[in-house]
Amino acid sequence: MAASTVPQAVQSCHELLLWLIPQLDKFPRVRRFTLGERIEAGLLVVLELLVEAAYSRNKEAPLRRANVQLEVVRHFWRLAHELKVLATRQYEHGATLIDNLGRQIGGWLRSHSPAQPNP
């Protein structure tokens, strides 16, 4: 898959990780190896699932797992802010990036899900 054909969600997740990892490196030691590690590992799982979806015929299963994993990361990110590990501006920027990625995953999922009949 050429760089120009990489799904937007994969590229956005990659860019989110590029921005986020240096932010996590600034966490205090006590939080870096607990909360910071969970956030980073969670987003790496999301990236893996998105790449899997890009190369699979059945995209729905990995996209649903990526969506759930991203929701877990969203909660960890909010918790980091509530524990005052993140400045409000960092939190807001990261939350916006995470939200945008979630929207992209949701759109990709809807485009590959069977149509639901209207009740």
C-alpha positions in Angstrom: 0.0 0.0 0.0 1.6 3.3 -1.1 1.7 6.3 1.2 -0.9 8.0 -0.9 -3.3 5.1 -0.5 -3.0 4.8 3.3 -6.5 5.4 4.8 -6.8 8.8 6.5 -7.5 7.2 9.9 -4.1 5.3 9.7 -2.3 8.5 8.9 -4.1 10.5 11.6 -3.3 7.8 14.2 0.4 8.0 13.1 0.4 11.8 13.4 -1.3 11.6 16.8 1.4 9.2 18.1 4.1 11.5 16.7 2.6 14.4 18.7 1.6 12.5 21.8 4.8 10.4 22.6 6.9 13.5 23.4 4.0 14.7 25.6 4.1 11.4 27.5 7.9 11.7 27.9 7.2 14.8 30.0 5.0 13.0 32.5 6.5 12.7 36.0 8.3 9.4 36.5 5.5 8.0 38.7 2.9 8.5 36.0 5.1 7.9 32.9 5.5 4.2 33.6 1.8 3.6 34.5 -0.6 6.0 32.9 1.7 7.2 30.2 2.7 3.7 29.1 -1.0 2.7 29.0 -1.9 5.6 26.7 1.0 5.0 24.4 0.4 1.2 24.2 -3.3 1.8 23.7 -2.7 4.1 20.7 -0.2 1.6 19.3 -2.9 -1.0 19.4 -5.3 1.3 17.6 -2.7 1.9 14.9 -2.1 -1.9 14.5 -5.9 -2.5 14.2 -6.3 0.3 11.7 -3.4 -1.1 9.5 -5.1 -4.6 9.9 -8.4 -3.1 8.7 -6.6 -1.4 5.7 -5.3 -4.8 4.5 -8.3 -7.0 5.4 -11.4 -7.9 3.4 -13.4 -7.8 6.6 -12.8 -4.3 8.0 -15.6 -4.2 10.5 -14.1 -6.4 13.2 -10.7 -4.6 13.5 -12.4 -1.2 13.2 -14.8 -2.0 16.0 -11.9 -3.1 18.2 -9.9 0.1 17.3 -12.9 2.2 18.3 -13.2 0.5 21.7 -9.5 0.8 22.3 -9.5 4.5 21.4 -12.3 5.0 23.9 -10.1 3.5 26.6 -7.3 5.8 25.6 -9.7 8.8 25.7 -10.5 8.0 29.3 -6.8 7.6 30.2 -6.0 10.9 28.6 -8.8 12.6 30.6 -7.5 11.0 33.8 -4.0 12.3 33.1 -5.5 15.8 32.9 -7.5 15.3 36.0 -4.4 14.2 37.9 -2.7 17.4 36.7 -0.1 15.6 34.7 -1.2 17.6 31.6 -1.7 21.3 31.1 -5.2 22.2 29.9 -3.9 23.3 26.5 -2.1 20.0 25.9 -5.1 18.1 27.1 -7.5 20.0 24.8 -5.2 19.6 21.8 -4.8 15.9 22.4 -8.5 15.4 23.1 -9.3 17.2 19.7 -6.8 14.9 17.9 -8.3 11.8 19.6 -11.9 12.9 18.8 -11.0 13.5 15.1 -9.5 10.1 14.9 -12.6 8.6 16.5 -14.7 10.3 13.9 -12.6 9.0 11.1 -12.8 5.4 12.4 -16.6 5.8 12.8 -16.9 7.0 9.3 -14.7 4.2 7.9 -16.8 1.7 10.0 -20.1 3.1 8.7 -18.8 2.9 5.1 -18.0 -0.8 5.5 -21.0 -1.9 7.7 -24.0 -3.5 6.2 -26.9 -1.1 5.8 -29.3 -1.2 8.7 -33.0 -1.1 7.8 -34.9 1.9 9.1 -37.6 1.0 11.7 
